[in-house]
């Protein structure tokens, strides 16, 4: 199934995994609406919504860059409306935006707690809610709508909470949206799934994780290829917490060497929550 002509609304895709997914879909000729905060260059972080838009269009798609703080309801609702008006609807929502802070309870400022809960859990809920009317229209038109959230399988083992309880709560909030929305939207014909990497992915967020080296990582391309595979599945495939390499294995891709940042590395590090 091709994504040509489909419209994707993705949060936080100025760089990293989100941008990789967007450009992979754009290679089919998809329309992409980027809802992200970074409009001006930041010396500490590469990429803006405008540089991302250029990459997406160079890959073969059309792009609508939208400066959006997904914690702000009016901005999100307006962005979804603008995307639908520009491209004639929304067929796919990708909840990619996420805030990370791997700190203990004493070391977590409440402002940082609020940021993670606001972007991760609340932002995922809000973006999905704002796009839902357009996803319903997509389902009625037989366009195979999907919601894909980049969040981990739910695991109540205390070892994932103790070192960074605030981040885990916020990230699992995204996963609980997947769990609930998959069941809620099933009668509507809208797929809702999660995707998480087996290994650490080389992105700007790695600065938050001490000790990570390039030889420990895969590139964002593995997540992009896995996401593309999921979004190409029929909407009846819903409620899954997919792992990137498992998705690719089901597609017949078992040689993952090309995704290693350092070719041939045997030091790949398993990501959090697995």
RALIN-V528686 format. One record per backbone hydrogen bond with DSSP energy under -0.5 kcal/mol. NH is the residue of the N-H (numbers start at 1). CO is the residue of the C=O. E is the energy in kcal/mol with one decimal. If there is no record, write none. Layout:
BEGIN
NH_CO_E + NH_CO_E
END
This chain:
BEGIN
5_29_-1.7 + 6_3_-2.0 + 8_6_-0.5 + 8_31_-3.0 + 9_92_-3.0 + 10_8_-0.6 + 10_33_-2.6 + 11_94_-2.2 + 12_35_-2.5 + 18_15_-0.5 + 19_15_-1.4 + 20_16_-2.2 + 21_17_-2.5 + 22_18_-2.3 + 23_19_-2.7 + 24_20_-1.9 + 25_21_-2.3 + 26_22_-2.2 + 27_23_-1.3 + 28_25_-1.5 + 29_26_-1.7 + 30_25_-1.1 + 31_6_-3.2 + 32_62_-2.8 + 33_8_-3.4 + 34_32_-0.6 + 34_64_-1.8 + 35_10_-2.9 + 35_33_-0.6 + 36_34_-0.7 + 36_66_-2.0 + 39_37_-0.9 + 42_45_-0.8 + 45_42_-0.9 + 49_38_-2.8 + 52_48_-2.3 + 53_49_-1.6 + 54_50_-1.7 + 55_51_-1.9 + 56_52_-2.5 + 57_53_-2.4 + 58_54_-2.4 + 59_55_-1.5 + 60_56_-0.6 + 60_57_-0.7 + 61_56_-2.0 + 62_30_-1.3 + 64_32_-2.7 + 65_63_-0.5 + 66_34_-2.6 + 68_36_-2.2 + 68_66_-0.8 + 70_68_-0.7 + 72_69_-2.6 + 73_71_-0.7 + 76_72_-2.0 + 77_73_-2.7 + 78_74_-2.2 + 79_75_-2.2 + 80_76_-2.5 + 81_77_-2.1 + 82_78_-2.5 + 83_79_-2.6 + 84_80_-2.3 + 85_81_-2.5 + 86_82_-2.5 + 87_83_-2.5 + 88_84_-1.6 + 89_84_-0.8 + 91_7_-2.2 + 92_7_-2.1 + 93_146_-2.4 + 94_9_-2.6 + 95_93_-0.5 + 95_148_-2.3 + 96_94_-1.3 + 103_101_-1.9 + 108_105_-1.4 + 109_107_-0.7 + 112_109_-0.7 + 113_109_-2.2 + 114_110_-3.0 + 115_111_-2.0 + 116_112_-2.4 + 117_113_-2.5 + 118_114_-2.7 + 119_115_-2.8 + 120_116_-2.4 + 121_116_-0.6 + 122_117_-2.8 + 123_118_-0.9 + 124_120_-1.3 + 125_121_-2.0 + 126_122_-2.9 + 127_123_-2.8 + 128_124_-2.1 + 129_125_-2.6 + 130_126_-2.8 + 131_127_-1.8 + 132_128_-1.1 + 132_129_-0.5 + 134_131_-0.7 + 135_131_-2.0 + 136_132_-2.5 + 137_133_-1.5 + 138_134_-2.1 + 139_135_-2.4 + 140_136_-2.3 + 141_137_-1.6 + 142_139_-1.5 + 143_138_-2.8 + 146_91_-1.8 + 147_191_-2.2 + 148_93_-3.0 + 149_193_-2.4 + 150_95_-2.4 + 151_149_-1.6 + 160_157_-1.9 + 161_158_-1.3 + 162_158_-2.6 + 163_159_-0.6 + 164_161_-0.7 + 168_164_-2.4 + 169_165_-2.4 + 170_166_-2.1 + 171_167_-2.9 + 172_168_-2.9 + 173_169_-1.3 + 174_170_-1.0 + 174_171_-0.6 + 175_171_-1.4 + 176_172_-2.5 + 177_173_-1.5 + 178_174_-1.7 + 179_175_-2.4 + 180_176_-2.6 + 181_177_-3.1 + 182_178_-2.3 + 183_179_-1.1 + 184_180_-2.5 + 185_181_-3.1 + 186_182_-0.7 + 188_185_-1.1 + 189_185_-0.6 + 189_186_-1.5 + 190_185_-1.6 + 191_145_-2.2 + 191_189_-0.5 + 193_147_-2.5 + 194_240_-2.9 + 195_149_-2.1 + 196_242_-1.7 + 200_269_-2.5 + 202_218_-2.6 + 203_201_-1.0 + 206_203_-1.7 + 207_204_-1.6 + 208_205_-2.1 + 209_206_-2.1 + 210_208_-0.6 + 212_209_-1.1 + 216_213_-2.2 + 217_214_-1.9 + 218_200_-2.2 + 219_259_-2.9 + 222_219_-1.4 + 223_220_-0.5 + 224_220_-2.0 + 225_221_-2.6 + 226_222_-1.9 + 227_223_-2.8 + 228_224_-2.5 + 229_225_-1.9 + 230_226_-2.2 + 231_227_-2.8 + 232_228_-1.0 + 233_230_-1.6 + 237_234_-2.4 + 238_236_-1.1 + 239_192_-2.9 + 242_194_-2.4 + 242_240_-0.7 + 244_196_-2.0 + 246_243_-0.6 + 247_243_-2.1 + 248_244_-2.0 + 249_245_-2.1 + 250_246_-1.8 + 251_247_-1.0 + 252_249_-1.6 + 253_248_-3.0 + 254_252_-0.8 + 256_254_-1.0 + 259_256_-1.8 + 260_257_-1.6 + 261_217_-2.2 + 262_217_-0.5 + 263_261_-0.7 + 265_262_-2.1 + 269_216_-2.5 + 271_198_-2.1 + 274_271_-1.1
END
